[in-house]
Amino acid sequence: MKLETLEKYNDIVIQMHDNPDADAVGSGYAIYRYFQAKGKRVRLIYGGRQPITKSNMKLLLQELAIPVEYVQELEAPELLLTVDCQYGEGNVQRFEAQNIAMIDHHNTGRVSDAMSEIRSHIVSCATICYDLLLAEGFDVNADIRIATALYYGLYMDSKELSEIRHPLERDMIDFLHYDRVLVRRLNHANFTIDEMETAGIAMIRHSYDENKRLSIIKSNPCDPNILGLVGDLVLQVDSIDVCIIFNECPGGFKLSVRSCAPDVAANELARFLTAGIGDGGGHLDKAGGFISKRQYEKRYGEKGIESFFFQRVDEYYDSYDVIYAKDGVKDVSGFCKYRKKAYICGFVRTTEVVPAGTVCRIRTLEGDATVTAGEDIYLMIGYFGEVYPIERVVFERKYRVLDASFEKSFEYPPTLITQADGKTRKLLPFAKQCIVQEEVRVFARELCKDTKVFTKWDYEKYMAGEAGDMLCYTEGDAKDLYIIKKNVFGETYEEAE
């Protein structure tokens, strides 16, 4: 997406997520100033259950004179542009709009298009906005307030620049002429005296599960961002991998989730804890959520909230199995032999799309997988448009190449996303036809419960399968473990003798 494509709209509202942080404010303000310079009628807003109360954010808004509005109602604008969030997510109050655009760095499954700029490989939304503004020739250093807002957004979302990983982020740090004195003041305004006491009392009263390496903490009422700061601190304890911190707030309970456990995605756990009684979401390592007191009492009556969290955490950990492909198949009971049906499918040589050595993310039906392009790495395009990596030697054993392009329409076109620049590349223009050879065999069994599989392709992220999906491994390679969705398996495999 280019900002110039949005200039056809005159009535523009820029929306940040509820209880906006420095990244949301910095991103929103920079884009606000761009459209203001273009002569547009533009507003910068956020919704949610309460206005900003965190001391450093109030100082930022005051010192930079950022015209942020806290609203609960909004007449449908010509264009609603969300920044540092995505329309329809749980942490974004829903407002009607004639047209919707998005700029964000959270990975929710969306990819960039003509009205969205989604780069989940970038550490801050401010960096994306900085890049979009430079592409339009907008001078972000013309006003020190813009440069400072962008810099502070990156600074805070990268944990004081400790998580910088992309060249664009380093360029941004070098390029911006920001107010260093103000940034220093902001760094020393994260807590008030009362909030420091609240955080200290909360950590003293923590509950700890040694087996799960989990801490659950109840805090006194405070700004929701304080929950996250406490969670970040608690996760630095050597024996804690997952932390849930919560407090009571108007209308319910606010919670913050932190995780460095590979099999516990913070956003997944937040959604699990709030399912049916609120909403939750965020990143793999940090997330948040809200539980409605009315919905909670309707479902759980007078059950104490702390007891609820312990119960739901136990249910979450009991709800799935974890399998590591590197360990191979330890128990073959229940596995049956199947052969792939002889249908035409597609394949792509990765080096025809990107140079060898390029780290890429492919979107599969079971989750994202990371692969490095190379002469010996192909990508298969399956019956429903699902994409999965395959080694060249395995491909040549399993498939016969046909002299024709693979042309088929899917609801979601197969894509590849390069890690370095976040660009999305369509795979179908590079796809060729191939057909399964009769000797291809797999062993498979139905999953009895939800399962997370760390494949041999990616030991850091898992493929997620639900009860009823099929756990498979290739005949002759017990470490080539993966999950195939139930409907896909039924269409593409049949029992073998």
Secondary structure, DSSP 8 states (H G I E B T S, - for coil): --GGGGTT-SEEEEEE-SS--HHHHHHHHHHHHHHHHTT-EEEEEE-SSS----HHHHHHHHHHT--EEE-S-----SEEEEESS-TTSTTS-----SSEEEEE---SS---BTTEEE-TTSS-HHHHHHHHHHHTT--TTSSHHHHHHHHHHHHHHTTTTTT--SHHHHHHHHH----HHHHHHHHT-S--HHHHHHHHHHHHT-EEETTTTEEEEE--S--HHHHHHHHHHHTTSTT-SEEEEEEEETTEEEEEEEE--TT--HHHHHHHHHTTTEEEEE-SSEEEEEEEHHHHHHHHTT--HHHHHHHHHHHHHHTEEEEEGGG--S--TT-EEEEE---EEEEEEGGGTS-TT-EEEEEETTEEEEEE--TTEEEEE-TTS-EEEEEHHHHHHHEEEEEEE-----SS--EEEETTT--EEESGGG-EEEEE-TT-EEEEEE-SSEEEEE-TT-SSS-EEE-TTSEEEEETTEEEEEEEE-HHHHHHHEEE--
